[in-house]
Amino acid sequence: MAIDEKQDKDTATSLGRLTRRSFLSRMGAAGVATAAAPLAAATATAEPAAQTATAAPAIPGTIPVTLKVNGESHAVQIDPRATLLDTLRETLHLTGTKKGCDHGQCGACTVHLDGRRVNSCLTFAAMHQNSEITTIEGLGTPEHLHPMQAAFVAHDGFQCGYCTSGQIMSASAMVKEPWGPADTDVKEGMSGNICRCGAYPNIVAAVQSVRRSA
């Protein structure tokens, strides 16, 4: 490029006249600004949207319920028709209580309500806001087993283990009930808990060992 031509272009730029180079520079800057505008708007609205999602209203048809489970209070929104079993498992994620028949016939879902054994599949959670609910998770811990849990381990009172939590919850309540001392009394008292593996002799032995040491 000749020196005179370069000087002419530089002079034109300094005087504010539009040259090819200045035109392309300005177009590039405009393009960047145009592209950045939607991104800035999206960023500005993202935070309020996230806050709205966090503060979403309760699902229509649910009701607020406060349940005291294993000594802790839990405020939850549930369907008023939700059973205690489903609320424990699906809402509070206490899955030690098992769903077997869901008709109150197998005893796998046994929990304590104020110390009394019940089939949690047959009662509504909303009915027990004033109850002390105890599940297998609240009976003992691996480091400090409840005497009935320790007895089931010592007497091999389980095989597949699916019914075991219900068996233990039922047995730990039964020892406080007025049953006779014989094995047949234990069998009668535990008749609502079914073991498909057939570990009944060991279950009876475990229950009796706790009763005799009480």
Secondary structure, DSSP 4 states (H G I P E B T S, - for coil): --HHHHHHHHHHHHTT---HHHHHHHHHHHHHHHHHHHHHHHHHHHHHHHHHHHTPPPPTT-EEEEEEETTEEEEEEE-TT-BHHHIIIIIS--TTS--SSSSSSS-TTEEEETTEEEEGGGSBGGGGTTSEEE-HHHH--SSS--HHHHHHHHTT--SS-TTHHHHHHHHHHHTTS---SSHHHHHHHTTTS--TT--HHHHHHHHHHHHHH-
